[in-house]
């Protein structure tokens, strides 16, 4: 019996690792995820990733409708929070994966599982996933903006990922929006990520709370106390939803910055569709009025109103599916369409 | 005898019309230019363009090494200051061509000269020219930034112009750099063009002069008096060159903005080469230190230091050559490589 090839997609984020086993039509056979503490080092992180891959494979096999020997792993695609060195298969990211600098992620996985592996930026992987199976199917100018711990951008142009010089992944999240804004590790003041990412939202709320004191009566104090941790973007969204004025101010400011970053993306690319994803965009309805107002007020020299904003559809699984797709594209290029 | 096909390239700017007759290898047979007063209306402007085309053709024919009947006009390519509607062949630009809104520029030229004509954005035409015959030959990720009356951006990716939805030309000149900056017709405050274009430089110098008064002793007063017109970017460059502190301040500020805009362009595209052109960039050495410092300070997450900044090589003729190339590309696509 001919074994059915499957691929594994790995999505390595700053706080979570997600792993999925996929068939060649993009059907997710099994999916697992686990928190990662990047600062405990790449060795521990890689061991976790290997365990999760093994788990996903075992579960995919045991739950398969067909007999176990019917499934055969063909490759592993990894999408990792950037920067990465794609040609070396190395993670170069001490920023959102503390201590992960010059980490070869492909060799250990290739030797453990005996199959090829490929590395993409996580935003690129998610964009490929949405283009293949999600909200961006068939879109010839597709921008994807992922707002989570940081802000990632990716661009799928005529069905292919846009890459810069030396195949590098662009980082639109570090465009400068406000040169008087807060400093970022990228060297800028007021880059997009420093103003509109989940990290920025949490920090801005913390700063405002600290300056106003507990007496401001913000719901954020209560949420932070209950959770026994610092205010984060999720709490800000929850408090804003409940009408908390301070949280609403933070959302308004972040929405302005989010909108301005989209204005610039539109000025440079004029895409047909911009997909919005990432944890922060789960609360997109809170941001939507200000984002739309900012876009409507700008860009009269390009048809900005024709650019459609959509939410991603695959959610947390986009990166996994897209990383698997990247591996499949590579297998097809290398070995023909037989896979 | 087989006639040798030639094309005419037209570069319609906010203040000048340039026209060239080219052979199919990109050799400029004849070139003419004349000032245009756009606000006198499209009819007068179109008549001027027709006259210039006829002049360029006549001169190309009379000066040709071969007999006159040897040259045959095959088409006319136009690059016009945007926005344009490429599919309609119409200029939609009341901004830098006052009164030119919804002006069909192709039909009159096609009927007058009996050949096909095509319309491109001027920045796109200049980019094609530099890619074909200038400083961008063979560059697979080529960005071109034209700093003149406004700021135009164009991107030649793998040998083809990047176009957005509906084939529109992006307008990176209207990315927002500083939301506290001066208002622009595009709807933004502090867009790139409003901070670093020749117009912006002239206006900023005028404002600073007005606020400081003649007693500031700036050389700009003298230059403005001598020329009997308002201070413009050329005078600012001249005064800065001579060490005038106010002019140097204006150049420093514009250079900061120019650098930030390039930082953002690099973040989004990570091109191999950025070509700088337009009237203001004739004084690029004045801007260079601050531009390079701004880029060096930012973008640590992409290999910005590998991005090469070059000056355009074709200068004032880039648009004409590129517009001719656009026509040739179209003729080759439509009629095969026989032209």
Interface residues (C-beta under 8 A of the other chain):
Chain A: X82 X83 X95 X141 X153 X157 X162 X164 X165 X166 X168 X170 X171 X172 X173 X174 X175 X176 X177 X178 X179 X180 X185 X186 X187 X188 X256 X260 X263 X264 X265 X267 X268 X269 X270 X271 X272 X297 X298 X299 X300 X301 X302 X303 X306 X307
Chain B: X82 X83 X95 X141 X153 X157 X162 X164 X165 X166 X168 X170 X171 X172 X173 X174 X175 X176 X177 X178 X179 X180 X185 X186 X187 X188 X256 X260 X263 X264 X265 X267 X268 X269 X270 X271 X272 X297 X298 X299 X300 X301 X302 X303 X306 X307
